[in-house]
Amino acid sequence: MLPLLTLLACNGGKADVVFERDDAARKVDITIDGVYFTSYIYPVDMEKPVLWPIFSASGKEITRGFPAAPRAFESTDHPHQMGLWFNFGNVNGLDFWNNSYAIPAFRKSAYGSIVFDRIVSASDGKLVTLSNWVDNDGNVLMTEETTFVFDGKRNERSIVRTARLTAVQPILFSENKEGMLGLRVDRAFQKPSDKPERYTDANGIVTEVATVNNEGVCGEYVNSLGDRGDDVWSKRAEWTMLNGTKEGDDISILIIDSKNNPNYPAWSHARGYGLFAVNSMGGREFDRNLPEKVEYRLEPGETVSFSYKIIIKDNGFLTSEEAAAKAAAFNR
C-alpha cells in the first residue's frame, strides 16, 4: 500500500484537501473536495520539483503538457518551463532557471539544480518539503523549505507557495530576468500570434517560438497598474492576471506578490507565448533606469523567504477590482 496522507475539513466550510503520496512514482497527488487538482512531482530526470499538471475547479487543465505529456499544436520551446516552479537565473553565477535535459553535458557546469530531499509533512491543507540547491558537482549552496498551502471552493482554487532559503555557502543573487515564480500555461492562455518570435535566455541561447494553430488561443494579461497584454512585461505590480477561455470556460489565473518579499512589488516576466512569471530579483534587466544593481546576499546560516499566491478562477473572469481585493486580503 502506498502511503496515504489525508486531512479532512473540520468545520467552517474549509476545503477538504487530501494528499496521496506515491514514493515509487516520486509524486504527491492533491485533491480538493474530492476533485483532482495537481501533483507535486520530483522526477530524477528533472532539474527541480514542480506542481504539474494543474487544473481549474471545473476540470480544465491550465498548464502546458510538454515536455512530460505533449499535446496537439503545443509549442515545444523552453523545456525547462513546466508546471509551477520557483528558481532563479543567477545564484553565485549559476543558472537554475534554464537548466533542463536540453543542456548539453559540456555546458552543465554553468547551471544549478534543485534536488528533492524529503517530505516534511502533509496536513491541514499544507504540504511542506525540503530540497537542496546544488551546483553541477552536487555541492549544496542552499537548502529550501517549501510550504504549499492549498485551498479551494466552488469555481476557485488557490496555492500559496513559500520558499524559505537557508544559505550553506555565501550566496549572491544577482539581478537577472529569468525568475522566480514561474508558470507555463496551456495554449488557450497564450497570445494569438501570426509570426515566429525569438527569445534569448540569460546565457545567450536563442529559442524560436514558431507560429502555431491559433484556434482557441485567446490569452490576455492585465496587472494592478492597468497595463494590458505585452505591456505588463517588466512592470512592477502588486498582482498580474492572465485571462483565457478554454473549452468555453472563462478562466482567470492571478499571481499576487507578497509585501514581505525582497524588492516588493516584483517585476513581471510574463510573455505571450505562455510563460507567466513574477521576479523579485529582476532589477535593471527590466528597468535600465534603476540607479543601482539589484543584489541580495546571504551568509551561511542566514535565511530569506519568497511567498506568492496563485488563484485560479473559472466560470467567469475576475474583474480588476476583485483581483485587487484578493491581493489586499493576502497582504493584509
N, C-alpha and C positions, 0 to 999 in steps of 0.2 A: 504494500500500500504506500502511495506517495504521501508525504507529509501534508496535512491539510490545516491551514491556519485560518480560522473563521472567527469573525466577530459580528454578532447580530446587534441591530439597533436596540437601544434600551427604551427610551421614551422621548417625547418631544418632537416626533416626526423626523428624527435623524435618519439619514440614508443607511440602508443595510449594505455594508461593504464587506465583501468576502475575499480573502486571499487564498489561492490554491497554489502551493509551492511544489514544483516539479524539478528536483535537483538534477535528475538524469537529462532532462531537456534544457537545463540551465535557464529556467524562467519561473516567474510567479504570475499567475493569471489573476486579474482583478475583475470582479463583477460588482455591480451596484444595483440593488433592489432586484436581484435575480437575473440581470441582463449583463452580458459580457461588455466590458468597457475597454480594457487594454491589458498588456502584459509588460512586466519588467523583464527584459531579456539580457543575457550576458554571454553570448556565444564565444567560443575560444577563437573564432576567426574574425571577430570584430574588435576594433581598437578602443571601444568604450561601451559601457552598458547604455541601453536606451529603453524608452517606452515605445512599443510598437507591436501591432497596429493600434490605432486609437479610433474609437467610434463615437458618434453622437448618441444621445439618448434614444433617437429614432432608428438607430442601427446603420447609419451611413458612415462609411469609413472616410476619415478626413486626412489620412496620411498616404503618401506615395507607397506603392508596393515595392518598387525597385530599391535596392538590389536583391532583397530576400525573396520577393514574390512579384516579379514584373507583371504588369497588366497591359492590355492593348492600348496603343497610342501614347503610352507613357514615355517621357524623356528619360534618357539613361546617363545624364550628366552627373557629376559630383557624387560618386558612390559613397562618400563619407556622410552624406546628408540622408539620414534615415530616421524616421520616427521623431521623438522628442529627446533632446540630449543637452548636456552642458559641458563646454570646454572652451579653449581659447587658443588663438593662433600664435602667441609669443610668450612663453613662460621659460625664463632662462635661455632664451633664444631658440627654444624648441616649438615646433608647430604641432599642437594637439588637435587642432580643428580639422585640418585637411588629410589626416592620416587615414589610410584605408588599404585594402588589398591591392588597389591600383598603383600604389607607390612601389617602384622597383627597389630591390634589395640594396643596390648601391647608393640609394638616396635615403634610406630609412634612418640613418644616423641623425638626420635633421628633424626628425619627428618624435613625438611622445605619444604614449598610450595611457588609457585609464583602465586599470585591471581590477576586476571584481575580486573582493576578498571574502565577504560573508554577509549574510542577512542577520541583522541585529535583532529586529523584532517586527511583528506584523499584527497590529491590533488596533481597535478603536478607529478604523479608517486610515491608519498611519502605517506606512512601510518605511523602515529605517535600514539602510545598507552601509557597508564600508567598502571603499575602493582605494587604490593607490595610483597616483600619477607617477609614471615611471619613464625613464629615457629608454632608448633602444637596447641598452645593455641590461635593463631590468633594475637599475638603480632608482630608489624611491626618492622623489622630490617632495611630494606632499601626500598626506592622507586626506581622504574626503569622506565625511559622514553625510550621507544624503538622506533627507527626510522628505517623503512624499505624503501629502495629506490629500486624500480623495474624498469627494463628496458629490452629491447629485440630487436632483429632484426631477419632476416632470419637465421634459424639454430642456434640461440643462445638466451638464457635467462640469466638474472643476478639479483642478490639480494645483496644489501649492508645492512647488519644488524648491527646497532649500539645500544648498551645498555649504557645509562647514569645512573649510580647508585649513589644515594644520601643516605648517612647514616642517619638513625633516631636514632639508638643506636651506641655505639662504635662497630666497625666492625673489625674482623680479618679474612682475607683469609689465611688459612694455606695450604701449598703445598699438593696436592692430585692429583692422576692420573685421577680422574673422573671429566672431564670438557673439555672445557667450551662451545664452539660452537659444537653442535652435529647434525649429520645427519644419520638416519638409512635408508639404501638403499634397493632397490628391490633385490631379489635373483640373478638376472642376473649380478649384480656387486659384488657378493661375490666371494671369492676364492674357487675354487673346492677343496673338502675335501673328504678323504676316511676313516676318523676316527672321533670319537667324540672328542670334545675339552671341557676343563673345565676352567671357568673364575671365578675369585673371586673379589667381589666388595670391596669398602673401609671398609665395616662392616664385612668382612669375609664370606659373603653369597656366596655360590658356585652355579653357573649355568652351567649345562652341555648342550652344543650345539651338538646335535646328527647329524650324517651324514644324509644328505638329498639327494634327486634325483639331480644329478649334471648336468642333461641335461639343456643346456642354461646358465650354471653358468661359468663365464669367467672373473671375475674382476681382475684387476692388478693395484697396486699403483705405483706411481713414484713421486719423490719430487725434489726440486730445487737443492739438493745436488747430484742427480744422483742415489739415492738409489731406489730399486725396491722391490715390493712385501712386505713380512713381515719386511724387513729391514727398512722401513720408520718409523715403530713404535718407539717412544721415541726420534726421531731425531728432532732437532730444524731447521726448514726450513721456508723460506720465502713463499713458496707455496707447497701444496701437491695436487696431482691429482689422480683420480680414473677413469680408463678406463674400459668400458664393452660394450658388444654388446647385444642389446635387440631387438628381432623381426627383426633381420637383419640390425639394425641401430647402427653404431659405435658412442658411446656417451662418452664424457669426462665430469667429474664433477671436477671442480677446486675450491679449497678453498685457499684464499690469506689472509695472516695476515697483519694487519695494522702496519706500523712502529711506530705509536703513541701509540700502546698498551703497557702496562707494560710487561717487560721481552721479548720484541721482539728480535728474532723471536720465535714463540710459539713452544711448543713440540707437536709432532704428537701422537694422541691417535687413530690411525687407525688400525682396526682389519679386518682380512679376513672374519669373519662371517657376516659383513655388517655394523659395526659401523665405521663411518668416522667422526672423531672429531679432533679439534685442541685445545690445552690447554695452556693458557698463565700463569698458576699458577702451573704447574706440578712439577717443581723443581727436588728434589732428588728422587721423585717417579719414575722418568725416568732416571736420571743420578746421580748415587751414588757418583760420583767424584766431584760434586759441593762442594765448600768449605763451603757454608752457606745454611741454610734452607731458602726457598723462602716464604716470607710472605708479606702481604700488609694490612696496617691498614688505617681505616677511622675514624675520629672523627665525631660526629653528625654535619650535615650540609655540610660535605666535600663530594666531588664527584670524581668518576673515570669513564672513558669510555672505552669500548671494542668494536672494529669495525672489521668486516670481510667481505670479498666479496666472493660470491659463483657464479660461472659461469657454466652453463650447455650448452655444445656444442654438437649438433647432426650432422648427415650426414658426419661423419669423425672425427677421434680423433684429438685433439690438439697436436701439437708437443711440446717438452720441450721448444724450442725456442719461440713458440707462447705463451706458458704459462708464460715464463719469461717476455715477452713483456707486457702481460696483468698485471702481478704483478707490473712491473715498472710503468706502467701508473696509477695504483691505488694508488701507494705510491709516485708519483711524487710531 
